[in-house]
Amino acid sequence: MSDISTIDDVQTLLAGQNYVCGRALATVTFLSLKLGRPLFLEGEAGVGKTEIAKAIAAALGRRLIRLQCYEGLDASSAVYEWNFAAQMIAIRTAEASGGADRDALKDELFTQDYLIERPLLQAMRPQDGGAPVLLIDELDRTDEPFEAFLLEALSDFQVTIPELGTVKAPEPPIVILTSNRTREVHDALKRRCLYHWVDYPDFQREVDILQARAPEAAENLSREVVAFVQRLRTEDLFKKPGVAETIDWAKCLLALDVLSLSPEVISDTIGAILKYQDDIARLQGSEAKRLLDEAQATLEPV
């Protein structure tokens, strides 16, 4: 990463992947890359936490390895599994051929040939082009025992397979952890990382993001879309729309050849930005027009 020597370099690098970020996020990303520290990103869903890992991997030409977290995820599922089906076939074949030496067969069954590597083990392996980007996505969905295991794995950048021994990364991966904060992640894990809260962007930055991700959208439409979404976020909603929904909505409007927002257009396409019926029901009738009028009133003439 010799081409990254300043915070501006990080912003330029990410901008080359159509990822628009502010100075604070660029700074903590720069420090994470320079110091080799895991980067812990917390924030609402859809604000760009996962996308920054993808952008870094693409910009640096590194492999992206993603561990999608879920309730019940354990160490074995995150590190490795044995290919039991293939092992059973090998056992049956050995038995059919007249019986094999049991110790020799046991040694043969627990080798790399029968090992299924999961994301954490893959991230410890040497990769073409340099250490991979390891994305541990939505860590808050897991439980404390997995956090404790992850704490050890990220401290030494190594994992142990009882049958084969310890695998240590020749070069530590670039680690990015994300959380939607559905629960608090333990302080011990956070202390191993550099931390940043990824908030909703301000108006101009969200316009810049939208123009980078949907450049075919006219500036007036982009500004209307962002103003409406930002006004919508001030409402008491079950799930506020993220930047990802802003981009999706703009692309839907473009597909319909919409040039300007109207209450009718909003009603027809609201499922692109709101995902819960109770939230959608709030925008029925005159409510959509009220919010649109208030959003348009905040726009300055271009």
Secondary structure, DSSP 8 states (H G I E B T S, - for coil): -TT--SHHHHHHHHHTTT----HHHHHHHHHHHHHT--EEEE-STTSSHHHHHHHHHHHHT--EEEEE--TT--HHHHHEEE-HHHHHHHHHHHHHTT---HHHHHHHHSSGGGEEE-HHHHHHS--TTSS-EEEEE-GGGS-HHHHHHHHHHHHHTEEEETTTEEEE-SS--EEEEEE--SS---HHHHHTSEEEE-----HHHHHHHHHHH-TTS-HHHHHHHHHHHHHHTTS--SS---HHHHHHHHHHHHHTT--S--HHHHHHHGGGT--SHHHHHHTTTHHHHHHHHHHHHT----
